[in-house]
Amino acid sequence: MVQILNEIVLNELKIADLLEHRFGDGTVYVPANDNSYDYHLAKDKGFINDEGYITQKGKHLTSKYLH
């Protein structure tokens, strides 16, 4: 159970870090040295919408881990 929770937190941290890479209009981009897997995971989990913008859920995640 602890391992599963650690995995969830690790994935959330990776997604939160990715979400910090966004333009002023809220569009999230994948840095050249990053993996697009995290982007697709964030999109599948609802942190990024279909147009590539950070969602309210994504903003909440970044405030949880990065501020």
C-alpha positions as CSV (number, residue, x, y, z in Angstrom):
1,M,0.0,0.0,0.0
2,V,2.8,2.4,0.9
3,Q,4.5,1.7,-2.4
4,I,1.3,2.5,-4.3
5,L,1.0,5.8,-2.4
6,N,4.6,6.7,-3.1
7,E,4.0,6.0,-6.8
8,I,1.0,8.2,-6.9
9,V,2.9,11.1,-5.2
10,L,5.8,10.6,-7.6
11,N,3.5,10.8,-10.6
12,E,1.8,13.9,-9.2
13,L,5.1,15.5,-8.6
14,K,6.2,14.8,-12.2
15,I,2.9,16.2,-13.5
16,A,3.1,19.3,-11.3
17,D,6.6,19.9,-12.6
18,L,5.4,19.6,-16.2
19,L,2.5,21.9,-15.5
20,E,4.9,24.7,-14.5
21,H,6.1,24.7,-18.2
22,R,3.3,26.8,-19.6
23,F,2.9,30.0,-21.5
24,G,1.1,33.1,-20.2
25,D,-2.2,31.9,-21.7
26,G,-2.1,28.6,-19.8
27,T,-0.9,26.4,-22.7
28,V,1.3,23.6,-21.3
29,Y,4.4,22.6,-23.4
30,V,6.8,19.8,-23.1
31,P,10.4,21.0,-22.7
32,A,12.9,19.5,-25.3
33,N,14.6,17.4,-22.6
34,D,11.4,16.0,-21.2
35,N,9.2,13.0,-21.9
36,S,5.9,13.4,-23.6
37,Y,4.6,10.5,-21.5
38,D,4.1,12.8,-18.6
39,Y,2.1,15.2,-20.8
40,H,-0.2,12.4,-22.0
41,L,-0.6,11.2,-18.4
42,A,-1.5,14.7,-17.2
43,K,-4.0,15.0,-20.0
44,D,-5.5,11.6,-19.3
45,K,-5.9,12.5,-15.6
46,G,-7.6,15.8,-16.3
47,F,-4.8,18.2,-15.4
48,I,-4.5,19.4,-19.1
49,N,-7.6,19.8,-21.3
50,D,-7.9,18.6,-24.9
51,E,-6.7,22.0,-26.2
52,G,-3.5,21.8,-24.2
53,Y,-4.4,24.3,-21.4
54,I,-4.0,23.7,-17.7
55,T,-7.2,23.0,-16.0
56,Q,-8.4,24.0,-12.5
57,K,-7.4,20.5,-11.3
58,G,-4.0,21.2,-12.7
59,K,-3.7,24.5,-11.0
60,H,-4.7,22.9,-7.7
61,L,-2.0,20.3,-8.2
62,T,0.7,22.8,-8.8
63,S,-0.3,24.9,-5.8
64,K,-0.2,21.7,-3.7
65,Y,3.3,20.8,-4.6
66,L,5.2,23.8,-6.0
67,H,4.3,26.8,-3.8
